[in-house]
């Protein structure tokens, strides 16, 4: 009896292996038939996207959004300020730096006036010294008078050097304050959120009054450009796809076209399926070929919508 059951188990194992082999052979045969079967169109799964990748716009600094200048769906220009963060501290620093700059400017004018005054006195002292020295050589003036004139000249020369050093110091303070003002303006500029491209605001992630951390995404911007469909074609039909083939775009479960266009890009390699193409019942180990379709009339199409792309192989 035991021998009978052992034989039965072995028989069941052999039958199971045979069935698995037949299933695998059937699948291979089916794939070969699909590849060899003449087809006129290929259907892929795709998504409506802007020609250039959607930008996740972030803030350079932390702060609270105090104002938004653009609404969702508004167009923006490159470099345009679309929102601001609170900058009361930075503005106060700028006012203080500007006030100090005015003070240093006044000191610079005073130092320059002092130098001009000392230069004038020194010129007169040198003239007097030379005149007295000439009279002394003729015996018409005393040695004391000449020595006094020479001492006065030396004192004024030293005073001039001192005033010129003070002028250089004042200029260095002025330049430093100019740098401080530039730095304050830079900090204020970093409190402005600007669009890096021409395009359209798709979504605001933050509202007025909400806090923002540095490098946190505050908005999504679609760069100006064409609207395209990025689609994936199963590897069974990958070799049938070519640039300039016509394509019809339709919603899932609907036979009515919502747009049409031509293929302008075909990838040179196969990749694993992305999440938006994996449907229930699909083989997980299948790979796909990425294509891009330029649409002729993309009006009123929703970005990120998942669609079917019907590729016409006749042309």
Long-range contacts (C-beta under 8 A, 24 or more apart in sequence): 31-236, 34-236, 35-236, 39-237, 39-240, 39-313, 40-312, 40-313, 40-314, 41-310, 41-311, 41-312, 41-313, 42-233, 42-237, 42-240, 42-241, 42-310, 42-311, 42-313, 43-308, 43-309, 43-310, 43-311, 44-231, 44-232, 44-233, 44-234, 44-277, 44-288, 44-291, 44-308, 44-309, 44-311, 45-231, 45-232, 45-276, 45-277, 45-279, 45-306, 45-307, 45-308, 45-309, 46-229, 46-230, 46-231, 46-232, 46-249, 46-293, 46-306, 46-307, 46-308, 46-309, 47-229, 47-230, 47-231, 47-276, 47-304, 47-305, 47-306, 47-307, 48-227, 48-228, 48-229, 48-249, 48-298, 48-301, 48-302, 48-303, 48-304, 48-305, 48-307, 49-227, 49-228, 49-229, 49-230, 49-303, 49-304, 50-222, 50-223, 50-225, 50-226, 50-227, 50-228, 50-303, 51-223, 51-225, 51-226, 51-227, 51-228, 52-197, 52-223, 52-225, 53-223, 54-202, 54-220, 54-221, 54-222, 54-223, 54-303, 55-196, 55-197, 55-199, 55-220, 55-221, 55-222, 55-223, 56-217, 56-220, 57-193, 57-195, 57-196, 57-217, 57-218, 57-219, 57-220, 57-221, 58-215, 58-216, 58-217, 58-218, 59-85, 59-193, 59-212, 59-213, 59-214, 59-215, 59-216, 59-218, 60-190, 60-214, 60-215, 61-85, 61-190, 61-191, 61-214, 62-211, 62-212, 62-213, 62-214, 63-87, 63-191, 63-211, 63-212, 64-209, 64-210, 64-211, 64-212, 65-206, 65-207, 65-208, 65-209, 65-210, 65-211, 65-212, 65-218, 66-208, 67-208, 68-204, 68-207, 68-208, 70-201, 71-201, 72-201, 72-202, 72-203, 72-204, 73-200, 73-201, 73-202, 74-200, 74-201, 75-198, 75-199, 75-200, 75-224, 76-195, 76-198, 76-199, 76-200, 76-201, 76-221, 77-195, 77-198, 78-195, 78-196, 78-197, 78-198, 79-194, 79-195, 79-196, 80-194, 80-195, 81-192, 81-193, 81-194, 82-193, 82-194, 82-195, 82-201, 82-219, 83-192, 83-193, 83-218, 83-219, 84-191, 84-192, 84-193, 85-191, 85-192, 85-193, 85-212, 86-191, 87-187, 87-188, 87-191, 90-184, 90-187, 90-188, 90-191, 91-188, 93-184, 93-187, 94-181, 94-184, 94-185, 94-188, 97-177, 97-180, 97-181, 97-184, 98-181, 100-177, 100-180, 101-174, 101-177, 101-178, 101-181, 104-170, 104-173, 104-174, 104-177, 105-174, 107-170, 107-173, 108-167, 108-170, 108-171, 108-174, 111-163, 111-166, 111-167, 111-170, 112-167, 114-163, 114-166, 115-160, 115-163, 115-164, 115-167, 118-156, 118-159, 118-160, 118-163, 119-160, 121-156, 122-153, 122-156, 122-157, 122-160, 125-149, 125-152, 125-153, 125-156, 126-153, 128-152, 129-153, 193-218, 193-219, 195-221, 196-221, 197-221, 197-223, 197-224, 198-223, 198-224, 199-223, 199-224, 200-224, 202-303, 222-303, 226-294, 226-295, 226-298, 227-295, 227-298, 227-301, 227-303, 228-261, 228-264, 228-292, 228-293, 228-294, 228-295, 229-259, 229-261, 229-292, 229-293, 229-295, 229-307, 229-309, 230-290, 230-291, 230-292, 231-290, 231-291, 231-292, 231-293, 231-309, 232-273, 232-274, 232-277, 232-288, 232-289, 232-290, 232-291, 233-288, 233-289, 233-291, 233-311, 234-286, 234-288, 235-270, 235-286, 235-287, 235-288, 235-289, 238-270, 238-288, 238-289, 240-311, 240-313, 241-266, 241-289, 241-291, 241-311, 242-266, 244-315, 245-311, 245-312, 245-313, 245-315, 246-311, 246-312, 246-315, 247-293, 247-309, 247-310, 247-311, 247-312, 248-309, 248-310, 248-312, 249-293, 249-295, 249-307, 249-308, 249-309, 249-310, 250-307, 250-308, 250-310, 251-305, 251-307, 251-308, 252-306, 252-307, 252-308, 258-301, 258-307, 259-295, 259-296, 259-297, 259-298, 259-301, 260-295, 260-296, 260-297, 261-293, 261-294, 261-295, 261-296, 262-293, 262-294, 263-291, 263-292, 263-293, 263-311, 264-292, 264-293, 264-294, 265-290, 265-291, 265-292, 266-290, 266-291, 267-291, 276-306
